Amino acid sequence: MVSCAGPSASTRPSEEGALQQKFPSVVVIPCSGKPEARISVLGAGFVPGEEVQIEVNMSGVSLFLGSREAAHVANEMGAIKIDSFIPGKLVAKGGLYTVRAIGNKGSFATHPLEVIEEKK
């Protein structure tokens, strides 16, 4: 089973020791489940107002999590939350996948998602 501990938003110290740009991060909760299980994707460190798409590639197809039509916009603190589902068993085979959060202003973050195959 994959660890659900995700990276925290990090910062890079400048030469003067001041904090600079935040790097975006996302976490999938829970980070493992059966096809069609409910999940949430939470993120931080995005550019405020940035539109963020959440996607995962399964069986060679890029699938959007949440609504593709509705933009997921980072709030004034650069945070996002998207409620979704693990894709159905026709596409989501058992295994480990990478969820990608891609912002329209250049932000990018990833987190693992483990699909647990249903026992027959």
C-alpha positions as CSV (number, residue, x, y, z in Angstrom):
1,M,0.0,0.0,0.0
2,V,1.3,3.4,-0.9
3,S,2.0,6.0,1.8
4,C,-0.6,8.9,1.9
5,A,2.0,11.3,3.3
6,G,2.4,13.9,0.7
7,P,5.0,16.6,0.2
8,S,4.3,19.9,1.9
9,A,4.6,23.2,0.1
10,S,8.2,24.1,0.2
11,T,10.1,27.4,-0.1
12,R,13.5,28.2,-1.3
13,P,15.7,30.5,0.8
14,S,17.4,33.3,-1.1
15,E,21.0,34.4,-0.6
16,E,19.8,36.8,2.1
17,G,17.9,34.0,3.8
18,A,14.5,35.4,3.0
19,L,11.8,33.1,1.7
20,Q,11.1,33.2,-2.0
21,Q,8.6,31.4,-4.3
22,K,6.5,28.5,-3.0
23,F,6.6,25.3,-5.0
24,P,3.1,23.8,-5.5
25,S,2.2,20.5,-3.9
26,V,-0.8,18.2,-4.0
27,V,-2.1,15.3,-1.9
28,V,-4.8,12.7,-2.8
29,I,-7.0,11.7,0.1
30,P,-7.3,8.7,0.5
31,C,-4.4,7.9,-1.7
32,S,-5.6,4.3,-2.4
33,G,-8.9,2.8,-3.1
34,K,-11.1,0.7,-5.4
35,P,-12.4,2.0,-8.7
36,E,-15.2,4.5,-8.3
37,A,-14.1,5.3,-4.7
38,R,-14.5,9.0,-3.6
39,I,-11.3,11.0,-3.4
40,S,-10.3,14.6,-2.7
41,V,-7.3,16.4,-4.2
42,L,-5.9,19.2,-2.1
43,G,-3.1,21.5,-3.1
44,A,-1.1,24.5,-2.0
45,G,1.5,26.8,-3.4
46,F,-0.3,27.6,-6.7
47,V,-0.5,31.1,-8.1
48,P,-3.6,32.8,-6.6
49,G,-6.3,32.8,-9.3
50,E,-4.5,30.1,-11.3
51,E,-6.7,27.6,-13.1
52,V,-5.6,24.1,-12.3
53,Q,-6.5,20.9,-14.1
54,I,-6.2,17.6,-12.2
55,E,-5.5,14.5,-14.4
56,V,-4.3,11.0,-14.2
57,N,-3.2,8.7,-17.1
58,M,-4.8,5.2,-17.0
59,S,-4.7,2.6,-19.7
60,G,-3.0,5.2,-22.0
61,V,-5.8,7.7,-21.6
62,S,-5.5,11.1,-19.8
63,L,-8.5,11.4,-17.5
64,F,-9.6,14.6,-15.8
65,L,-10.5,14.4,-12.1
66,G,-13.3,16.7,-10.9
67,S,-15.1,18.7,-13.7
68,R,-13.2,19.4,-16.9
69,E,-15.7,22.1,-17.8
70,A,-15.5,24.0,-14.4
71,A,-12.1,25.5,-13.8
72,H,-10.5,24.7,-10.5
73,V,-9.2,28.1,-9.5
74,A,-6.6,28.5,-6.7
75,N,-7.9,30.8,-4.0
76,E,-6.1,34.0,-2.7
77,M,-3.7,31.8,-0.7
78,G,-2.9,29.5,-3.7
79,A,-4.9,26.6,-2.4
80,I,-7.2,24.2,-4.3
81,K,-9.6,21.4,-3.3
82,I,-11.3,19.1,-5.8
83,D,-13.7,16.3,-4.9
84,S,-13.8,13.4,-7.4
85,F,-13.8,9.7,-7.9
86,I,-11.2,7.1,-8.9
87,P,-12.2,6.2,-12.5
88,G,-14.3,3.1,-13.0
89,K,-12.9,-0.4,-13.3
90,L,-13.1,-0.4,-17.1
91,V,-10.2,2.1,-17.1
92,A,-8.8,1.9,-13.6
93,K,-6.9,-1.3,-13.4
94,G,-5.1,-2.2,-10.2
95,G,-1.7,-0.5,-9.8
96,L,0.1,2.7,-9.0
97,Y,-0.6,5.9,-10.9
98,T,0.5,9.6,-10.8
99,V,-2.1,12.3,-10.3
100,R,-0.9,15.5,-11.9
101,A,-2.1,19.1,-11.1
102,I,-1.2,21.4,-14.0
103,G,-1.8,25.1,-13.7
104,N,-2.3,27.5,-16.5
105,K,0.5,29.8,-15.1
106,G,3.2,27.2,-15.1
107,S,2.6,25.5,-11.7
108,F,2.9,21.7,-11.6
109,A,2.7,19.1,-8.8
110,T,2.2,15.3,-8.6
111,H,1.0,12.7,-6.0
112,P,0.6,8.9,-6.2
113,L,-2.7,7.2,-6.4
114,E,-3.0,3.4,-5.8
115,V,-6.0,1.6,-7.4
116,I,-6.8,-1.6,-5.5
117,E,-8.2,-4.3,-7.7
118,E,-11.5,-5.7,-6.5
119,K,-11.2,-9.4,-5.5
120,K,-13.2,-11.8,-7.7
